[in-house]
Amino acid sequence: MLVCEECYSDKSRITPLLKPLECLEKHTQYICGSCGRCICIECDPNRGLRRFNFPFKSTETARYYLRTADYVMKRPCGIYEVKNKSGRISYKIFADGEELRLFLAKNKDKTCDIAPVFTAGEYKEYPNTQVRKLSSDEIKRYMSER
């Protein structure tokens, strides 16, 4: 399968990764207007963070959530490789270099190159995109296609 131009994935049913049924039932989803992939875009009311704000173990996993960051920020965001002092690597999505610099200023034990390891390059709106909760029938169909 080709990589979807809109959501940057070649796996149209890969997300949600964690507790997929629970996520689809309870959280608002970004529904890719091109391939139909659902991506959690819910904001955690306690911490004010979205799924794309959390660290990822790989660029591939971060890429699954990059489109939601682009959509929320209305600009192309980037995936950055972040290292802590012990050498542990994670990948985080930031809107730009300034947002990254603010993160690094607050997290002195972390380092990162200023250039993203991946970015879509430009932000584009897509006509069939939806952001909403799924119906129970949509959830059943989506889960059966995984």
N, C-alpha and C positions, 0 to 999 in steps of 0.2 A: 504494500500500500504506500502511496505517496504521502509526504508530510503535508498536513492541512495548512494552507496559507494563513488561515485565521487563527487557529489555536496551537500551531507549531508542533503537532504530534502526528505520528503515523499509527497511533492506536486509539481509535475513536471511542473505545469503551474502557480505557485504562483507569480513569478516575471515577469516583473518589478512591483513593488508595487505602485509607484507614476506615474501617467499619463502614463499608460502602452503603449498605442498606440503611443503616441509621442516619448517615449523612444525607442520602437522597430523601429520606422521609422528613427529616427535621430542619435541614438547612436550605437557604436560598442558593440556587445554582445559576451559574453563567452557562447558558446553553448555546454552544457553538452553532452559528447559523449556517455553517458550511458542512460540518460532519456530524453534528448533533451531540458531540461529547459534552457531558455535564462536568463542570468544574466548580467546586465549592467556593462561594464568594461571600459567605456569611461572615459577619463581624462579631467577634466574641464580646458580649456586652460588659464583661468584667475587666478585660484587659484592653479592649479597643483595638484588637489586632485581627487581621484576616489571615487565612491559611497561607497566603503568599508572604506574610511577614515573618514566618518561622524559618529556622535554618533547615536545609535539606542535606541529605547524605551524598547526593550526586547532582551533576548538572542536568542529567536526564530527568530526574524527579522535579527539580526546580522548574525545568522547562514546561512540565505539565501544568504548572500554576502561573506561569509568566503572563499568559493572556489576561488573566483576571487583574493582575497588577496594571498592565497596560490600559485595560478598560477603565479601572477605577481612577487612575492618574490621568487618563486621556493623553498619554504620551508613551513613547517607547521606553520601557524600563530595561534594566540589565541584570544579569545573573553574575555575581561576583564570588570569587573563591576567597574565603576567609580562613585564616590560620590562627590558632591560639598558641600561646607560648610553649605548650607541650608538643606542638606539631600537628594537632588534630585539625583536619580540614572539614569545613562545611561550606555550603553554598547558600547565599542569601540574595534576595531580590531587592534592588534599590531603584528609586525613580531616576537618580542621577548621581554624579560624583559628589555633590554637596551633601546629599542625604547620607551617602557612604561616609564622608568625612565626619559628619555629626555622630554617626554610630561609632566610628573608631575613636573619637574624642571621649566618648562615654565608656568605651570598652578598651582600656589601655593595654589589656593582655592580648589583643587581637591585631593582626596585620592583614593588609590586602592590597593588591595592585589596584590602581585607579581605573584601569581599563576593564570593562566587563568581559567575562569569558563567552557570553552570548547575549545578544540583543536582536530584536527583530529589525531594527534599523529605522523604521518609521511607523507612526501610529496611523491606523486606518479603521474606520467604522465599517461594519458589515450589515447589510440590510435585514437579514433574517435572525440576527442575534436576539436572544431573550434572556432576561434576568428575572427569575421567579422560582417559586416552589413548584415541584412536580406533583401531578395527580397520582393517585395510587395505581392507575392503569399505566401511566407513563413509567413509573418506577418499576413495575413488573416487567414491562417490555424491555426497558433499558437493562435490567439485571439479567434477563434471559439472553440478551445479545452479548453479554460479557464473555 
